[in-house]
C-alpha cells in the first residue's frame, strides 16, 4: 500500500500535541473587528483544541504530523 498524502491545507492549520490532541486556531478574527468586544478579540487570539467529534476526521488529513 502506498504512503498516505498529507492534506497541505490542513497541515498549515493544525498541529498535534505530545499527548495526541490536535490544536487549532480560532475563526472569526480576521475582519469586521469593530463590532466585536476587546475581550472577545483577545480570546480569539488564543488557540483551541479540536473537538472529539471532529478529531478522527482531522487526524485522517494529517497522518504524519
C-alpha contacts under 8 A as a table, 3 or more apart, distances in Angstrom:
res1	aa1	res2	aa2	distance
4	X	63	X	7.35
5	X	63	X	7.94
6	X	10	X	7.95
6	X	11	X	7.07
6	X	61	X	5.87
6	X	62	X	5.19
6	X	63	X	6.36
6	X	64	X	7.20
7	X	10	X	5.40
7	X	11	X	6.19
7	X	61	X	5.26
7	X	62	X	6.25
8	X	11	X	4.89
8	X	12	X	6.44
9	X	12	X	5.47
9	X	13	X	6.68
10	X	13	X	5.06
10	X	14	X	5.98
10	X	58	X	7.70
10	X	61	X	6.48
10	X	62	X	6.73
11	X	14	X	5.61
11	X	15	X	7.21
11	X	61	X	7.83
11	X	62	X	6.10
11	X	65	X	7.56
13	X	24	X	6.35
13	X	25	X	7.13
14	X	22	X	6.50
14	X	23	X	5.64
14	X	24	X	5.12
14	X	25	X	7.71
15	X	22	X	5.70
15	X	23	X	5.23
15	X	24	X	6.94
15	X	65	X	6.86
16	X	20	X	5.83
16	X	21	X	5.61
16	X	22	X	4.46
16	X	23	X	5.95
16	X	65	X	6.46
17	X	20	X	5.26
17	X	21	X	5.33
17	X	22	X	6.27
17	X	23	X	7.07
18	X	21	X	7.46
21	X	49	X	7.08
21	X	50	X	7.57
22	X	49	X	5.82
22	X	50	X	5.58
22	X	55	X	7.21
22	X	59	X	7.93
23	X	47	X	6.76
23	X	48	X	5.83
23	X	49	X	4.63
23	X	50	X	6.05
24	X	47	X	5.78
24	X	48	X	5.34
24	X	49	X	5.76
24	X	50	X	6.26
25	X	45	X	7.74
25	X	46	X	7.10
25	X	47	X	4.67
25	X	48	X	6.00
26	X	29	X	7.37
26	X	44	X	5.62
26	X	45	X	7.11
26	X	46	X	7.18
26	X	47	X	6.11
26	X	48	X	6.53
27	X	30	X	7.83
27	X	44	X	7.22
28	X	31	X	7.34
28	X	44	X	7.60
29	X	33	X	7.05
29	X	41	X	6.78
29	X	44	X	6.20
29	X	45	X	7.58
30	X	33	X	7.40
32	X	35	X	6.79
32	X	36	X	7.73
33	X	36	X	5.27
33	X	41	X	7.64
34	X	37	X	7.73
36	X	40	X	6.40
36	X	41	X	6.59
37	X	40	X	5.25
37	X	41	X	6.28
38	X	41	X	5.17
38	X	42	X	6.04
39	X	42	X	5.10
39	X	43	X	6.24
40	X	43	X	5.19
40	X	44	X	6.26
41	X	44	X	5.05
41	X	45	X	6.64
42	X	45	X	5.45
42	X	46	X	7.34
43	X	46	X	5.54
44	X	47	X	7.51
50	X	54	X	6.53
50	X	55	X	6.02
51	X	54	X	5.50
51	X	55	X	6.09
52	X	55	X	5.03
52	X	56	X	7.68
53	X	56	X	7.30
54	X	57	X	5.45
54	X	58	X	6.33
55	X	58	X	5.29
55	X	59	X	5.95
56	X	59	X	5.12
56	X	60	X	6.31
57	X	60	X	5.36
57	X	61	X	6.84
58	X	61	X	5.19
58	X	62	X	6.63
59	X	62	X	5.25
59	X	63	X	5.97
60	X	63	X	5.61
62	X	65	X	5.71
